[in-house]
Amino acid sequence: MSRGPQRFRLTDIVKVVKATKAAGLVVERIEFTLDGKMVVVSGQAEPSTDPADVEGWDRVK
């Protein structure tokens, strides 16, 4: 018995996760709805570890 046509392929999911991470977001989960939608739920942005991103008032001497 056939499962029917696939709505999403693994490569589609990998592309979405990479794009979300490139935007600086954390992927919490990916939901698939019965009508064929893929919903990416993201959490808080990852904190920057670049010292150049620190505001002037954050520098303490």
Jmol script that loads the backbone (N, CA, C; Angstrom):
load data "model"
ATOM      1  N   MET A   1       0.844  -1.179   0.000  1.00  0.00           N
ATOM      2  CA  MET A   1       0.000   0.000   0.000  1.00  0.00           C
ATOM      3  C   MET A   1       0.888   1.241   0.000  1.00  0.00           C
ATOM      4  N   SER A   2       0.587   2.180  -0.859  1.00  0.00           N
ATOM      5  CA  SER A   2       1.363   3.401  -1.007  1.00  0.00           C
ATOM      6  C   SER A   2       0.945   4.434   0.029  1.00  0.00           C
ATOM      7  N   ARG A   3       1.902   5.241   0.432  1.00  0.00           N
ATOM      8  CA  ARG A   3       1.611   6.317   1.391  1.00  0.00           C
ATOM      9  C   ARG A   3       1.077   7.565   0.703  1.00  0.00           C
ATOM     10  N   GLY A   4       1.226   7.656  -0.583  1.00  0.00           N
ATOM     11  CA  GLY A   4       0.807   8.853  -1.304  1.00  0.00           C
ATOM     12  C   GLY A   4       1.981   9.777  -1.533  1.00  0.00           C
ATOM     13  N   PRO A   5       1.764  10.879  -2.210  1.00  0.00           N
ATOM     14  CA  PRO A   5       2.873  11.790  -2.502  1.00  0.00           C
ATOM     15  C   PRO A   5       3.379  12.489  -1.241  1.00  0.00           C
ATOM     16  N   GLN A   6       4.685  12.673  -1.189  1.00  0.00           N
ATOM     17  CA  GLN A   6       5.265  13.384  -0.051  1.00  0.00           C
ATOM     18  C   GLN A   6       5.100  14.884  -0.258  1.00  0.00           C
ATOM     19  N   ARG A   7       4.719  15.562   0.787  1.00  0.00           N
ATOM     20  CA  ARG A   7       4.569  17.013   0.700  1.00  0.00           C
ATOM     21  C   ARG A   7       5.890  17.711   0.966  1.00  0.00           C
ATOM     22  N   PHE A   8       6.703  17.131   1.834  1.00  0.00           N
ATOM     23  CA  PHE A   8       8.002  17.710   2.175  1.00  0.00           C
ATOM     24  C   PHE A   8       9.069  16.637   2.049  1.00  0.00           C
ATOM     25  N   ARG A   9      10.222  17.069   1.624  1.00  0.00           N
ATOM     26  CA  ARG A   9      11.373  16.178   1.577  1.00  0.00           C
ATOM     27  C   ARG A   9      12.347  16.616   2.667  1.00  0.00           C
ATOM     28  N   LEU A  10      13.243  15.739   3.014  1.00  0.00           N
ATOM     29  CA  LEU A  10      14.229  16.055   4.036  1.00  0.00           C
ATOM     30  C   LEU A  10      15.042  17.284   3.656  1.00  0.00           C
ATOM     31  N   THR A  11      15.354  17.432   2.382  1.00  0.00           N
ATOM     32  CA  THR A  11      16.130  18.598   1.949  1.00  0.00           C
ATOM     33  C   THR A  11      15.362  19.905   2.176  1.00  0.00           C
ATOM     34  N   ASP A  12      14.041  19.864   2.056  1.00  0.00           N
ATOM     35  CA  ASP A  12      13.226  21.060   2.325  1.00  0.00           C
ATOM     36  C   ASP A  12      13.342  21.462   3.796  1.00  0.00           C
ATOM     37  N   ILE A  13      13.306  20.477   4.665  1.00  0.00           N
ATOM     38  CA  ILE A  13      13.379  20.745   6.104  1.00  0.00           C
ATOM     39  C   ILE A  13      14.761  21.265   6.466  1.00  0.00           C
ATOM     40  N   VAL A  14      15.800  20.676   5.893  1.00  0.00           N
ATOM     41  CA  VAL A  14      17.168  21.118   6.174  1.00  0.00           C
ATOM     42  C   VAL A  14      17.356  22.565   5.727  1.00  0.00           C
ATOM     43  N   LYS A  15      16.829  22.935   4.581  1.00  0.00           N
ATOM     44  CA  LYS A  15      16.939  24.314   4.080  1.00  0.00           C
ATOM     45  C   LYS A  15      16.260  25.303   5.017  1.00  0.00           C
ATOM     46  N   VAL A  16      15.092  24.929   5.521  1.00  0.00           N
ATOM     47  CA  VAL A  16      14.353  25.812   6.425  1.00  0.00           C
ATOM     48  C   VAL A  16      15.116  25.997   7.732  1.00  0.00           C
ATOM     49  N   VAL A  17      15.670  24.914   8.269  1.00  0.00           N
ATOM     50  CA  VAL A  17      16.415  24.997   9.528  1.00  0.00           C
ATOM     51  C   VAL A  17      17.679  25.845   9.336  1.00  0.00           C
ATOM     52  N   LYS A  18      18.396  25.653   8.243  1.00  0.00           N
ATOM     53  CA  LYS A  18      19.600  26.440   7.985  1.00  0.00           C
ATOM     54  C   LYS A  18      19.277  27.918   7.826  1.00  0.00           C
ATOM     55  N   ALA A  19      18.200  28.230   7.136  1.00  0.00           N
ATOM     56  CA  ALA A  19      17.810  29.629   6.945  1.00  0.00           C
ATOM     57  C   ALA A  19      17.399  30.274   8.267  1.00  0.00           C
ATOM     58  N   THR A  20      16.714  29.517   9.103  1.00  0.00           N
ATOM     59  CA  THR A  20      16.303  30.036  10.404  1.00  0.00           C
ATOM     60  C   THR A  20      17.515  30.320  11.281  1.00  0.00           C
ATOM     61  N   LYS A  21      18.474  29.403  11.286  1.00  0.00           N
ATOM     62  CA  LYS A  21      19.696  29.612  12.066  1.00  0.00           C
ATOM     63  C   LYS A  21      20.517  30.762  11.508  1.00  0.00           C
ATOM     64  N   ALA A  22      20.559  30.911  10.187  1.00  0.00           N
ATOM     65  CA  ALA A  22      21.301  32.010   9.564  1.00  0.00           C
ATOM     66  C   ALA A  22      20.693  33.361   9.942  1.00  0.00           C
ATOM     67  N   ALA A  23      19.405  33.372  10.230  1.00  0.00           N
ATOM     68  CA  ALA A  23      18.740  34.602  10.659  1.00  0.00           C
ATOM     69  C   ALA A  23      18.989  34.887  12.140  1.00  0.00           C
ATOM     70  N   GLY A  24      19.701  33.987  12.823  1.00  0.00           N
ATOM     71  CA  GLY A  24      20.038  34.202  14.230  1.00  0.00           C
ATOM     72  C   GLY A  24      19.003  33.683  15.200  1.00  0.00           C
ATOM     73  N   LEU A  25      18.083  32.873  14.723  1.00  0.00           N
ATOM     74  CA  LEU A  25      17.040  32.330  15.589  1.00  0.00           C
ATOM     75  C   LEU A  25      17.350  30.881  15.953  1.00  0.00           C
ATOM     76  N   VAL A  26      16.738  30.426  17.011  1.00  0.00           N
ATOM     77  CA  VAL A  26      16.885  29.047  17.467  1.00  0.00           C
ATOM     78  C   VAL A  26      15.614  28.297  17.095  1.00  0.00           C
ATOM     79  N   VAL A  27      15.763  27.157  16.455  1.00  0.00           N
ATOM     80  CA  VAL A  27      14.600  26.350  16.079  1.00  0.00           C
ATOM     81  C   VAL A  27      14.148  25.544  17.288  1.00  0.00           C
ATOM     82  N   GLU A  28      12.965  25.841  17.780  1.00  0.00           N
ATOM     83  CA  GLU A  28      12.392  25.087  18.896  1.00  0.00           C
ATOM     84  C   GLU A  28      11.811  23.769  18.394  1.00  0.00           C
ATOM     85  N   ARG A  29      10.994  23.867  17.347  1.00  0.00           N
ATOM     86  CA  ARG A  29      10.373  22.670  16.771  1.00  0.00           C
ATOM     87  C   ARG A  29       9.814  23.008  15.395  1.00  0.00           C
ATOM     88  N   ILE A  30       9.529  21.962  14.639  1.00  0.00           N
ATOM     89  CA  ILE A  30       8.894  22.101  13.339  1.00  0.00           C
ATOM     90  C   ILE A  30       7.605  21.303  13.383  1.00  0.00           C
ATOM     91  N   GLU A  31       6.506  21.955  13.020  1.00  0.00           N
ATOM     92  CA  GLU A  31       5.197  21.307  13.040  1.00  0.00           C
ATOM     93  C   GLU A  31       4.709  21.135  11.609  1.00  0.00           C
ATOM     94  N   PHE A  32       4.054  20.008  11.354  1.00  0.00           N
ATOM     95  CA  PHE A  32       3.461  19.732  10.060  1.00  0.00           C
ATOM     96  C   PHE A  32       1.962  19.621  10.253  1.00  0.00           C
ATOM     97  N   THR A  33       1.215  20.399   9.495  1.00  0.00           N
ATOM     98  CA  THR A  33      -0.235  20.369   9.621  1.00  0.00           C
ATOM     99  C   THR A  33      -0.833  19.417   8.590  1.00  0.00           C
ATOM    100  N   LEU A  34      -2.061  19.043   8.797  1.00  0.00           N
ATOM    101  CA  LEU A  34      -2.720  18.104   7.903  1.00  0.00           C
ATOM    102  C   LEU A  34      -3.006  18.686   6.529  1.00  0.00           C
ATOM    103  N   ASP A  35      -3.060  20.013   6.438  1.00  0.00           N
ATOM    104  CA  ASP A  35      -3.321  20.629   5.132  1.00  0.00           C
ATOM    105  C   ASP A  35      -2.038  20.921   4.347  1.00  0.00           C
ATOM    106  N   GLY A  36      -0.900  20.399   4.809  1.00  0.00           N
ATOM    107  CA  GLY A  36       0.337  20.488   4.051  1.00  0.00           C
ATOM    108  C   GLY A  36       1.241  21.660   4.377  1.00  0.00           C
ATOM    109  N   LYS A  37       1.024  22.322   5.503  1.00  0.00           N
ATOM    110  CA  LYS A  37       1.869  23.447   5.884  1.00  0.00           C
ATOM    111  C   LYS A  37       2.980  22.967   6.812  1.00  0.00           C
ATOM    112  N   MET A  38       4.141  23.611   6.692  1.00  0.00           N
ATOM    113  CA  MET A  38       5.245  23.364   7.603  1.00  0.00           C
ATOM    114  C   MET A  38       5.430  24.636   8.421  1.00  0.00           C
ATOM    115  N   VAL A  39       5.332  24.522   9.725  1.00  0.00           N
ATOM    116  CA  VAL A  39       5.429  25.676  10.614  1.00  0.00           C
ATOM    117  C   VAL A  39       6.692  25.529  11.457  1.00  0.00           C
ATOM    118  N   VAL A  40       7.558  26.539  11.404  1.00  0.00           N
ATOM    119  CA  VAL A  40       8.778  26.534  12.202  1.00  0.00           C
ATOM    120  C   VAL A  40       8.536  27.421  13.410  1.00  0.00           C
ATOM    121  N   VAL A  41       8.685  26.859  14.587  1.00  0.00           N
ATOM    122  CA  VAL A  41       8.524  27.605  15.830  1.00  0.00           C
ATOM    123  C   VAL A  41       9.920  27.893  16.358  1.00  0.00           C
ATOM    124  N   SER A  42      10.230  29.174  16.481  1.00  0.00           N
ATOM    125  CA  SER A  42      11.571  29.550  16.933  1.00  0.00           C
ATOM    126  C   SER A  42      11.503  30.135  18.336  1.00  0.00           C
ATOM    127  N   GLY A  43      12.622  29.993  19.018  1.00  0.00           N
ATOM    128  CA  GLY A  43      12.734  30.533  20.372  1.00  0.00           C
ATOM    129  C   GLY A  43      13.454  31.859  20.331  1.00  0.00           C
ATOM    130  N   GLN A  44      14.094  32.188  21.403  1.00  0.00           N
ATOM    131  CA  GLN A  44      14.825  33.444  21.488  1.00  0.00           C
ATOM    132  C   GLN A  44      16.070  33.375  20.617  1.00  0.00           C
ATOM    133  N   ALA A  45      16.510  34.523  20.177  1.00  0.00           N
ATOM    134  CA  ALA A  45      17.716  34.591  19.368  1.00  0.00           C
ATOM    135  C   ALA A  45      18.920  34.185  20.203  1.00  0.00           C
ATOM    136  N   GLU A  46      19.893  33.581  19.538  1.00  0.00           N
ATOM    137  CA  GLU A  46      21.111  33.184  20.233  1.00  0.00           C
ATOM    138  C   GLU A  46      21.904  34.431  20.607  1.00  0.00           C
ATOM    139  N   PRO A  47      22.442  34.473  21.815  1.00  0.00           N
ATOM    140  CA  PRO A  47      23.217  35.658  22.209  1.00  0.00           C
ATOM    141  C   PRO A  47      24.502  35.751  21.399  1.00  0.00           C
ATOM    142  N   SER A  48      24.865  36.961  21.059  1.00  0.00           N
ATOM    143  CA  SER A  48      26.071  37.185  20.284  1.00  0.00           C
ATOM    144  C   SER A  48      27.294  37.046  21.175  1.00  0.00           C
ATOM    145  N   THR A  49      28.324  36.411  20.663  1.00  0.00           N
ATOM    146  CA  THR A  49      29.579  36.281  21.402  1.00  0.00           C
ATOM    147  C   THR A  49      30.640  37.210  20.847  1.00  0.00           C
ATOM    148  N   ASP A  50      30.265  38.041  19.876  1.00  0.00           N
ATOM    149  CA  ASP A  50      31.203  38.969  19.265  1.00  0.00           C
ATOM    150  C   ASP A  50      31.378  40.186  20.167  1.00  0.00           C
ATOM    151  N   PRO A  51      32.607  40.472  20.604  1.00  0.00           N
ATOM    152  CA  PRO A  51      32.819  41.635  21.479  1.00  0.00           C
ATOM    153  C   PRO A  51      32.467  42.954  20.805  1.00  0.00           C
ATOM    154  N   ALA A  52      32.460  43.016  19.488  1.00  0.00           N
ATOM    155  CA  ALA A  52      32.123  44.257  18.789  1.00  0.00           C
ATOM    156  C   ALA A  52      30.643  44.590  18.930  1.00  0.00           C
ATOM    157  N   ASP A  53      29.820  43.612  19.280  1.00  0.00           N
ATOM    158  CA  ASP A  53      28.391  43.850  19.447  1.00  0.00           C
ATOM    159  C   ASP A  53      28.033  44.452  20.797  1.00  0.00           C
ATOM    160  N   VAL A  54      28.990  44.557  21.685  1.00  0.00           N
ATOM    161  CA  VAL A  54      28.729  45.079  23.026  1.00  0.00           C
ATOM    162  C   VAL A  54      28.583  46.590  22.952  1.00  0.00           C
ATOM    163  N   GLU A  55      27.546  47.102  23.571  1.00  0.00           N
ATOM    164  CA  GLU A  55      27.314  48.546  23.594  1.00  0.00           C
ATOM    165  C   GLU A  55      28.374  49.230  24.453  1.00  0.00           C
ATOM    166  N   GLY A  56      28.592  50.499  24.208  1.00  0.00           N
ATOM    167  CA  GLY A  56      29.591  51.263  24.946  1.00  0.00           C
ATOM    168  C   GLY A  56      29.343  51.288  26.448  1.00  0.00           C
ATOM    169  N   TRP A  57      28.098  51.355  26.865  1.00  0.00           N
ATOM    170  CA  TRP A  57      27.796  51.420  28.290  1.00  0.00           C
ATOM    171  C   TRP A  57      27.994  50.076  28.968  1.00  0.00           C
ATOM    172  N   ASP A  58      28.139  49.001  28.177  1.00  0.00           N
ATOM    173  CA  ASP A  58      28.370  47.683  28.762  1.00  0.00           C
ATOM    174  C   ASP A  58      29.843  47.453  29.102  1.00  0.00           C
ATOM    175  N   ARG A  59      30.699  48.262  28.514  1.00  0.00           N
ATOM    176  CA  ARG A  59      32.143  48.070  28.776  1.00  0.00           C
ATOM    177  C   ARG A  59      32.479  48.671  30.130  1.00  0.00           C
ATOM    178  N   VAL A  60      33.066  47.850  30.980  1.00  0.00           N
ATOM    179  CA  VAL A  60      33.456  48.313  32.312  1.00  0.00           C
ATOM    180  C   VAL A  60      34.969  48.209  32.418  1.00  0.00           C
ATOM    181  N   LYS A  61      35.592  49.322  32.829  1.00  0.00           N
ATOM    182  CA  LYS A  61      37.063  49.309  32.969  1.00  0.00           C
ATOM    183  C   LYS A  61      37.449  49.310  34.416  1.00  0.00           C
TER     184      LYS A  61
END
end "model"
wireframe off; spacefill off
backbone 0.3
color backbone group
